[in-house]
Amino acid sequence: MQRKGKNTWLFNAPVYVQSTGTAVGPEEGKGPIQDSFDKVYDNLYAGQDNWELAERQLMKDAVHYALKKAEKKEEDIDYFLAGDLLNQIVTSNYIARELEIPYFGLFSACATVAEAVSLGALFVDTNLADRVLIAVSSHNATAERQFRNPTEFGGQRPDTATFTVTGAGAMVIGSVKSQIRITSATVGEVVDLGMKNPYDLGSAMAPAAANTILKHFKEMKRDPSYYDVIVTGDLSRVGSGILYRLLEEANLSLNNHEDCGIMIFDQEQPVFSGGSGAACAAVVTFGHLISEMKRGAIRKMLVVATGALLSPLMMQQSESIPCIAHAVSFEWED
């Protein structure tokens, strides 16, 4: 591994995507990229007795598909890196209990997927591991209950609100050559401009996304045209517009930007300004975008997962919302 500047890691050793797995809920299964998911449930319970168990089932499914497609078993994996949005990342902890793989529990809110991929790639690049399994999940009902109001409350939401994605994504990372190589990662810094509205997380996260994107291009000595697509995690329609303005002020234009929170749902679906949640960037990247890379439609991609490090307790004490964004670059190889 070579360090570029303060924030960016360049992976010199071969680090490849070995396989991915995804599972999603009913709204996600109605969206424009529905065919890219491995499993779609027709209700939020996913065959379980409560929503928390449903989220656990989603991560279990995603892990199952990733291992199956890699033709590996649990004992073939050196480390398991996982995270979710629930207190004490309980979904990940209980899945780790079942897998019995050396485990790191991670939390960067909705940016957790890029944190996990970055660390997994680092393990492989530095020969600490031959294969690493990562997994990330979120669930609309569990997240709403924890961070805002339970769905049964029926409270009105503003147009700036986002809709937590119900789903889970998993990936096996290793040194065996495949079509998709993980080439670099830019580690984000916490950015907090004083936003306090949990119903406008896109505005809160946009400055963190801009900060990481600017760091990446400065330290890698690249411009946005190097990538076919630059994808943010869940800025939504509100946050994406703010991101453009912030980058234009820094003399950087994004003409090849997409946002996972916009891509996963149709505008006609009841999702307000778009999708969010830890699973948002995970299922869109591991499902749709990786599939596009495999067929050669995307050759170089920068995924900038965005996260609002939101604490209900701190919100009750009138604290603002710290935010972070981590970036990972993927490149297609013949």
C-alpha positions as CSV (number, residue, x, y, z in Angstrom):
1,M,0.0,0.0,0.0
2,Q,1.2,3.5,-0.9
3,R,-0.1,6.5,1.0
4,K,-1.0,9.5,-1.2
5,G,-1.1,12.6,0.8
6,K,-2.9,12.5,4.1
7,N,-6.2,10.7,3.3
8,T,-5.7,8.4,0.3
9,W,-4.4,4.8,0.1
10,L,-3.2,3.4,-3.2
11,F,-3.4,-0.4,-3.3
12,N,-0.3,-1.7,-5.1
13,A,-0.9,-5.4,-4.6
14,P,-3.8,-7.1,-6.5
15,V,-7.0,-6.6,-4.6
16,Y,-10.2,-7.8,-6.4
17,V,-13.9,-8.1,-5.9
18,Q,-14.5,-11.8,-5.8
19,S,-18.3,-11.8,-5.4
20,T,-21.2,-9.8,-4.1
21,G,-24.6,-10.6,-2.6
22,T,-27.7,-8.5,-2.1
23,A,-31.1,-8.7,-0.5
24,V,-33.8,-6.0,-0.4
25,G,-37.3,-5.2,0.8
26,P,-40.5,-4.5,-1.2
27,E,-40.1,-0.9,-2.2
28,E,-36.5,-1.5,-3.4
29,G,-37.9,-4.5,-5.4
30,K,-40.2,-2.1,-7.3
31,G,-37.6,0.3,-8.3
32,P,-35.7,0.8,-11.6
33,I,-32.8,-1.5,-10.7
34,Q,-34.9,-4.3,-9.2
35,D,-33.4,-7.0,-11.5
36,S,-29.9,-6.4,-10.1
37,F,-30.7,-7.8,-6.6
38,D,-30.2,-11.5,-5.6
39,K,-33.3,-11.6,-3.3
40,V,-36.3,-9.4,-3.0
41,Y,-38.8,-9.7,-0.1
42,D,-42.5,-8.7,-0.6
43,N,-42.9,-7.3,2.9
44,L,-40.8,-5.7,5.6
45,Y,-40.8,-8.8,7.9
46,A,-38.8,-11.0,5.6
47,G,-40.5,-14.0,7.1
48,Q,-39.5,-13.1,10.7
49,D,-41.4,-12.1,13.8
50,N,-40.1,-8.5,14.1
51,W,-38.2,-5.9,12.1
52,E,-34.9,-6.3,13.8
53,L,-34.9,-10.0,13.0
54,A,-35.9,-9.1,9.4
55,E,-32.8,-6.9,9.1
56,R,-30.7,-9.8,10.4
57,Q,-32.3,-12.1,7.8
58,L,-31.4,-9.6,5.0
59,M,-27.7,-9.6,6.0
60,K,-27.7,-13.3,6.4
61,D,-29.1,-13.6,2.8
62,A,-26.5,-11.2,1.4
63,V,-23.7,-13.1,3.0
64,H,-25.1,-16.4,1.7
65,Y,-25.2,-15.2,-1.9
66,A,-21.7,-13.6,-1.7
67,L,-20.1,-16.8,-0.3
68,K,-22.1,-19.0,-2.8
69,K,-21.0,-17.0,-5.8
70,A,-17.4,-17.0,-4.6
71,E,-17.6,-20.8,-4.0
72,K,-16.3,-20.3,-0.5
73,K,-17.4,-21.4,3.0
74,E,-17.1,-19.5,6.3
75,E,-13.8,-21.3,7.1
76,D,-12.3,-19.9,3.9
77,I,-12.7,-16.3,5.1
78,D,-10.0,-14.7,7.2
79,Y,-11.9,-11.7,8.5
80,F,-15.5,-10.5,8.6
81,L,-16.1,-6.7,8.6
82,A,-19.7,-5.5,9.1
83,G,-21.8,-2.7,10.2
84,D,-25.4,-1.4,10.4
85,L,-27.4,1.4,11.9
86,L,-28.8,-0.1,15.0
87,N,-27.5,0.6,18.5
88,Q,-24.3,-1.4,19.2
89,I,-24.5,-2.6,15.5
90,V,-26.5,-5.6,16.8
91,T,-27.4,-6.9,13.3
92,S,-23.7,-7.4,12.5
93,N,-22.9,-8.7,15.9
94,Y,-25.4,-11.5,15.7
95,I,-24.5,-12.5,12.2
96,A,-20.8,-12.6,13.3
97,R,-21.9,-14.9,16.1
98,E,-23.3,-17.3,13.5
99,L,-20.4,-17.1,11.1
100,E,-17.6,-17.7,13.7
101,I,-15.1,-15.7,11.6
102,P,-12.7,-13.2,13.2
103,Y,-14.8,-10.0,13.3
104,F,-14.5,-6.3,13.2
105,G,-17.7,-4.3,13.9
106,L,-17.8,-1.0,12.0
107,F,-19.9,2.1,12.1
108,S,-19.8,5.1,9.8
109,A,-23.5,5.3,9.5
110,C,-24.5,5.2,5.8
111,A,-20.8,5.4,4.9
112,T,-20.0,2.1,6.5
113,V,-19.9,0.2,3.3
114,A,-17.0,2.3,2.0
115,E,-15.2,2.0,5.3
116,A,-15.6,-1.8,5.2
117,V,-14.4,-2.1,1.6
118,S,-11.4,0.2,2.3
119,L,-10.3,-1.8,5.3
120,G,-10.9,-5.1,3.7
121,A,-8.8,-4.1,0.7
122,L,-6.1,-2.9,3.0
123,F,-6.0,-6.3,4.7
124,V,-5.6,-8.1,1.4
125,D,-3.1,-5.5,0.1
126,T,-0.8,-5.9,3.1
127,N,-1.1,-9.7,3.2
128,L,-3.0,-9.8,6.4
129,A,-5.7,-11.7,4.7
130,D,-6.3,-13.8,1.6
131,R,-10.1,-13.2,1.7
132,V,-12.2,-10.8,3.6
133,L,-16.0,-10.8,3.8
134,I,-17.8,-7.5,4.4
135,A,-21.5,-6.9,5.0
136,V,-23.7,-3.8,5.6
137,S,-27.5,-3.5,6.3
138,S,-30.3,-1.2,7.2
139,H,-34.1,-1.5,7.5
140,N,-36.7,1.2,7.0
141,A,-38.7,0.3,10.0
142,T,-35.9,-0.4,12.4
143,A,-34.1,2.9,11.5
144,E,-37.3,5.0,11.8
145,R,-38.0,3.5,15.2
146,Q,-34.5,4.3,16.4
147,F,-33.7,7.7,14.8
148,R,-37.0,9.4,14.2
149,N,-40.6,8.1,14.9
150,P,-42.0,4.6,14.5
151,T,-44.0,4.2,11.3
152,E,-47.1,3.6,13.3
153,F,-46.9,7.2,14.6
154,G,-47.9,8.4,11.2
155,G,-46.1,11.8,11.5
156,Q,-45.9,14.1,8.5
157,R,-42.4,14.4,6.8
158,P,-41.0,17.3,4.8
159,D,-39.9,16.9,1.2
160,T,-36.3,17.1,2.3
161,A,-36.6,13.8,4.2
162,T,-35.1,10.6,2.8
163,F,-36.4,7.0,2.9
164,T,-34.2,4.4,4.6
165,V,-33.4,1.5,2.3
166,T,-34.4,-1.9,3.5
167,G,-31.7,-4.2,2.4
168,A,-28.2,-5.7,2.9
169,G,-25.1,-6.0,0.7
170,A,-22.1,-8.3,1.1
171,M,-18.8,-8.6,-0.8
172,V,-15.9,-11.0,-0.8
173,I,-12.6,-9.3,-1.4
174,G,-9.4,-11.2,-2.2
175,S,-6.2,-11.4,-4.3
176,V,-7.5,-13.8,-7.0
177,K,-7.8,-11.9,-10.2
178,S,-11.3,-11.0,-11.4
179,Q,-12.8,-8.4,-13.7
180,I,-13.0,-5.7,-11.0
181,R,-10.0,-4.4,-9.1
182,I,-10.2,-2.1,-6.0
183,T,-7.4,0.4,-6.7
184,S,-7.6,3.1,-4.0
185,A,-9.5,4.5,-1.0
186,T,-9.8,8.0,0.4
187,V,-10.6,8.1,4.1
188,G,-13.0,10.9,5.0
189,E,-12.8,13.4,7.8
190,V,-15.8,14.4,10.1
191,V,-17.4,17.5,8.8
192,D,-20.1,19.4,10.8
193,L,-21.6,22.6,9.6
194,G,-24.1,22.8,12.4
195,M,-27.1,21.1,10.7
196,K,-29.6,19.8,13.3
197,N,-32.5,18.6,11.2
198,P,-32.8,14.8,11.0
199,Y,-35.3,15.2,8.1
200,D,-32.7,16.9,5.9
201,L,-29.6,14.6,6.1
202,G,-28.7,15.3,2.4
203,S,-27.9,18.9,3.3
204,A,-25.9,17.8,6.3
205,M,-23.8,15.2,4.4
206,A,-23.1,17.2,1.2
207,P,-20.1,19.1,2.7
208,A,-18.5,15.9,3.9
209,A,-18.9,14.4,0.4
210,A,-17.4,17.5,-1.2
211,N,-14.5,17.4,1.2
212,T,-13.6,13.8,0.5
213,I,-14.1,14.2,-3.3
214,L,-11.7,17.2,-3.3
215,K,-9.2,15.3,-1.2
216,H,-9.3,12.3,-3.5
217,F,-8.7,14.3,-6.7
218,K,-6.0,16.4,-5.2
219,E,-4.0,13.5,-3.7
220,M,-4.4,11.2,-6.7
221,K,-3.7,14.1,-9.0
222,R,-6.7,13.3,-11.1
223,D,-9.8,15.2,-12.4
224,P,-13.3,13.8,-12.5
225,S,-13.0,12.8,-16.2
226,Y,-10.7,9.9,-15.1
227,Y,-13.9,8.1,-13.9
228,D,-16.9,7.0,-16.0
229,V,-19.1,7.6,-13.0
230,I,-18.7,9.2,-9.6
231,V,-21.4,7.8,-7.2
232,T,-22.4,9.3,-3.9
233,G,-24.2,7.2,-1.3
234,D,-27.4,8.9,-0.3
235,L,-27.3,12.6,-0.7
236,S,-30.7,12.5,-2.4
237,R,-32.0,15.2,-4.7
238,V,-31.5,17.9,-2.1
239,G,-28.0,17.0,-1.1
240,S,-26.8,16.4,-4.6
241,G,-27.6,19.9,-5.6
242,I,-25.7,21.3,-2.7
243,L,-22.7,19.0,-3.6
244,Y,-22.6,20.5,-7.1
245,R,-22.5,24.1,-5.7
246,L,-19.8,23.3,-3.2
247,L,-17.6,21.7,-5.8
248,E,-18.2,24.5,-8.3
249,E,-17.0,27.0,-5.7
250,A,-13.8,24.9,-5.5
251,N,-13.5,25.0,-9.3
252,L,-14.5,21.3,-9.7
253,S,-17.4,20.2,-11.9
254,L,-19.1,16.9,-11.8
255,N,-20.6,16.0,-15.1
256,N,-20.6,12.2,-14.4
257,H,-22.2,12.1,-11.0
258,E,-25.0,9.7,-9.8
259,D,-26.5,9.2,-6.3
260,C,-27.5,5.8,-5.0
261,G,-30.4,7.3,-3.2
262,I,-31.8,8.6,-6.4
263,M,-31.0,5.5,-8.5
264,I,-32.7,2.9,-6.3
265,F,-36.3,4.4,-6.5
266,D,-38.6,5.9,-9.1
267,Q,-39.8,9.4,-8.4
268,E,-43.3,8.1,-8.3
269,Q,-42.5,5.9,-5.2
270,P,-43.3,7.4,-1.8
271,V,-39.6,8.1,-0.9
272,F,-39.6,11.9,-0.6
273,S,-36.2,13.2,-1.8
274,G,-34.7,9.7,-2.3
275,G,-33.2,6.7,-0.5
276,S,-30.8,6.6,2.4
277,G,-29.5,4.2,5.0
278,A,-26.4,2.0,5.3
279,A,-27.8,-0.4,2.7
280,C,-28.4,2.3,0.1
281,A,-24.9,2.6,-1.3
282,A,-24.2,-1.1,-0.6
283,V,-27.1,-2.7,-2.6
284,V,-26.8,-0.2,-5.5
285,T,-23.1,-0.7,-5.7
286,F,-22.9,-4.4,-5.1
287,G,-26.0,-5.1,-7.2
288,H,-26.5,-2.7,-10.1
289,L,-23.1,-0.9,-10.5
290,I,-20.9,-4.0,-10.1
291,S,-23.1,-5.7,-12.7
292,E,-22.6,-2.8,-15.0
293,M,-18.8,-3.1,-14.5
294,K,-18.8,-6.8,-15.3
295,R,-20.5,-6.2,-18.6
296,G,-18.0,-3.4,-19.4
297,A,-20.5,-0.5,-19.4
298,I,-18.5,1.1,-16.6
299,R,-14.7,0.8,-16.6
300,K,-13.7,3.2,-13.8
301,M,-15.9,4.1,-10.9
302,L,-15.5,6.2,-7.7
303,V,-18.0,5.3,-4.9
304,V,-18.3,8.0,-2.2
305,A,-20.5,6.6,0.5
306,T,-21.9,9.3,2.8
307,G,-22.9,9.1,6.4
308,A,-24.7,11.2,9.0
309,L,-23.3,10.2,12.4
310,L,-26.6,10.9,14.0
311,S,-27.4,10.1,17.6
312,P,-30.9,10.4,18.9
313,L,-29.6,11.2,22.4
314,M,-27.4,14.0,21.1
315,M,-30.3,15.4,19.1
316,Q,-32.3,15.6,22.2
317,Q,-29.5,17.7,23.7
318,S,-29.6,20.1,20.7
319,E,-26.3,18.9,19.3
320,S,-25.6,19.2,15.5
321,I,-25.1,16.2,13.1
322,P,-21.4,15.3,12.4
323,C,-21.0,13.7,8.9
324,I,-18.4,11.7,7.0
325,A,-17.8,10.3,3.5
326,H,-15.3,7.6,2.5
327,A,-14.4,7.0,-1.2
328,V,-13.3,3.8,-2.9
329,S,-12.3,3.4,-6.6
330,F,-13.1,0.3,-8.7
331,E,-11.6,-0.4,-12.1
332,W,-12.5,-2.9,-14.7
333,E,-9.8,-5.2,-16.1
334,D,-9.6,-7.4,-19.1
